[in-house]
Amino acid sequence: MATLVHKDEGAPALPPAGAGGARTPMRILITGITGFVGGHLVDHLVSAGGHALFGVSRNATWPPVLEHLAPHAKLFACDLCDRAGTEAVVREVRPDWVVHLAGYANTGGSFRDPDRAWRENFTATRSLYDALAASGVQSRVLFVSTGLIYGEPDRPDEPCDEFTTLKPASPYAASKAAADLISYQYTRSPGLDIVRVRLFNQIGPRQSADFAVPNFARQIAAAEKGTQPPEVRTGDLSARRDIADVRDIVAAFPLLLEKGVNGEAYNAARGDSYQIQDVLDRLVAMARLPIKVVQTLEPGRKADTAVTSADARKLRAATGWEPQIPLERTLADVLNYWRSI
C-alpha cells in the first residue's frame, strides 16, 4: 500500500478545480517526480506559484540534488505496477492534473535489460491508467513519451512530425511506443483524458552521467580537477540529435495540460538537429585545459537511431510555446554543474 510521507508539509490546501481566479491553482500529481525531468518540472511549477504538488517515487525520498524541493511537494512511496497502491494515492490526492514521467529511460541499458524497460514503461503506465479509471477521479493526464518511438524518419533528412510511422529501434523506444499507443486507447475506452507529449533529447544541470552530454561534462570537470587524465572517452559521435534545454521543455507541460486536445500527441523539441561530435567539440572548447577525445565504437549500439529531428509546429500552434535557452548556455550550465560537485 502506498504511504504518504508526512515530512513534506509544503503543499497548500486549494479550492476545488474551477473555483475563482483567472488561472485556477491545480492539484498536480507527478510520477517520477524525483528524476531529472521531474525535478526541473517542480522547479518550474514552484516558480509559477499557487499549485499544490504531490509526487510518486519508489521510496518517497528526494535525492540530495533535489532536497531543496522537499518543502514544496508531498511524496508517496509507490510502485506504479501496484495498481491498488496507485489507486490509493490517486484517491488521497484527487489530482486535477497528472504528469506521468516515471519510467525506464536508458536506451543503451534497455538492450541489456529489456524486461525492466517493458515493465517500467508499458506495464506501469497501464497500471496507472487502470487505477485512475477505478478511482473515478476526473484527472487530466500528460503522458510524457519520447521522439525515439519514431526511429528513422519516413523520408531521409525530413524531421519527424506526429504522423511519422513508429519504427522504434531499441527496447526502450519500443516499450515507450507501446505506452504511447495505449495512452491513446485509454482515451477511447474507458475514456480517460490524456494528452501525449513526445520529447526528443533534453539536457541540463543535474542530468545523470549515464547520458552522453553530462558524461562528457563530467569527464571534462574531472580532468580540470586533476582526478582523471585530460581526456574524454566516448563511443560513436556520428549520431544527430534534436537537443533542447530541459528547462524549456518542462515549460511546455502546463501549457499542454491547459490547451492540449484529449488523445492528441505533440512533439516537444527545439527543431534543430546537432551532431554529437559538434556538441562535444563545443564542450571541449569550454574546458580550462586542453582535452583529448578518445573514441571507442560500441558494436552493441549499431541498431540505435542515427538521426532524431523533430517538427514541433503542432505544439507551437496549440500553446504558443517557444524554446528560450540557447544551446551554448545549456552546455555551459551543464559543465558548471559538474564543476560544482
Secondary structure, DSSP 8 states (H G I E B T S, - for coil): --EEETT---------TT-SSSS---EEEEETTTSHHHHHHHHHHHHH---EEEEEESS----GGGGGGGGGEEEEE--TT-HHHHHHHHHHH--SEEEE--S---HHHHHH-HHHHHIIIIIHHHHHHHHHHHHT---EEEEEEEGGGS-S-SSTT--B-TTS-----SHHHHHHHHHHHHHHHHHHTT--EEEEEEE-EEE-TT--TTSHHHHHHHHHHHHHHTSS-SEEEES----EEEEEEHHHHHHHHHHHHHH--TT-EEEES-S-EEEHHHHHHHHHHT-SS--EEEE---GGGTTS-SB--B--HHHHHHH-----S-HHHHHHHHHHHHHH-
